[in-house]
Amino acid sequence: MFEITLNALSAILLVTGGVFALIGGLGLIRFPDFYTRLHAGGVTDTLSPLLIVAGLILQSGGTILSLKLLLILLFLLFTTPTASHALARAAMAAGLRFWGGERASTDSEDRR
């Protein structure tokens, strides 16, 4: 009974992680500019591996593989948000503008 519950929970986590990855990929295609695409990719790039690796940890049981998967997960949780932030800062420093409708104002524009 415990094994069936464990397998079901693992399957739910794996499928949910895959669905979030697909939704993030769709966001990368559908969103209009770099910043919104970066947000879609950054959020799902953190959430999807979390769910998928959690499902894999449940499948692997209490072995050394679980520890390795946990270390991979911690590495991903630290590096993917940092990489998204670095990309956004580099785009802003390069002068990449926001998409048409509204754009963020700078301090000099607020004074006018």
N, C-alpha and C positions, 0 to 999 in steps of 0.2 A: 504494500500500500504506500509506503514511504517513497519507494523508487518510482512509482507511477506519478505521484505528486511532484517529485523532484524533476522528472522528465517533462511533465506538463509545464511547470514553472520555467524550466530552461527553454522549452520551445516557445513559450509566450515571449520571453525576453529576446530570444534570437529573432523571431518574426517581427517584433516591435522595433528592434534595432534596424532591421532591414527596411522596414516601412519608412522609418525616419530618414534613413539614407536615401531612399528613393524620393521622398518629399524634398529633401535638401537638393538633390540633383535637379528636380523639376524647378525649384526656386532659382537655381543657377541659370537655368535656361530662360525662365519667364520674367525675372526681375529686370528693370530697365537700366540700372547703372551699377557701377563697380561697388559702391558702398552697400547697396541693398543685397547685391549678390554675395558680397563678403559676409554680411550678416547671416544670410541663409546658409552659406557654406560653413561658417564658423560655429554656429550653434549646433547644426546637425553633425559637424565633424567632431564635436565633443560628446554629444548625447548618444549618437549611434554606436561608437566603439564602447561606451560605458555599458550600454544594454547588451551588446553582442558579447563582450568579454565577460560580463556577469553571467550570461547564459552558458558560456564555455566553462567558466569556473564551476558552476553547478554540475555540469556534465563530467568534468574531470575528477570530481571528488576531492579527497584530502591528500593529494599527491604533491610532489615537487612541481608538477606542471601548474597547479593552482597558484603557487607562489610566483612562478615565472609570469603567468598571465596577470597576476595582480601588479607585478612590477611594470609590465608593459602598460597596463591601465593607468598607473600613476604617472608614468612618463607621458602618455597621451594627454592626461588631464592637465599637466603643467605646460606642455609645449604647444598644443593646438590653440588655446586662447592667446598665448603669447605671440604666436605666429600671426594670428588674425589682427591683433593689435599693432604689430610691427608693419603689416601690410597697409593698414588704414593710415598709420602715421606717415609712411613713405608716400602714399598716394596724396595725402594732404600737403606734405612738403613739396611734392612735385607740382602742386597746383591743380590737381584733378578736381573738376567741379562736380557738384551734385547734379542730379537729373532735373530737368526743366521746371516742373511745377513750382516747387519751393526749394530754396537753397538756404543753407545756414548763413547768417550774417556775421560779419566780423565786427570787432569793436569800432573800427574806423567808420564802418557803414552805419552803425547805431548812432554816431554823433551827428550825422547829417540831418 
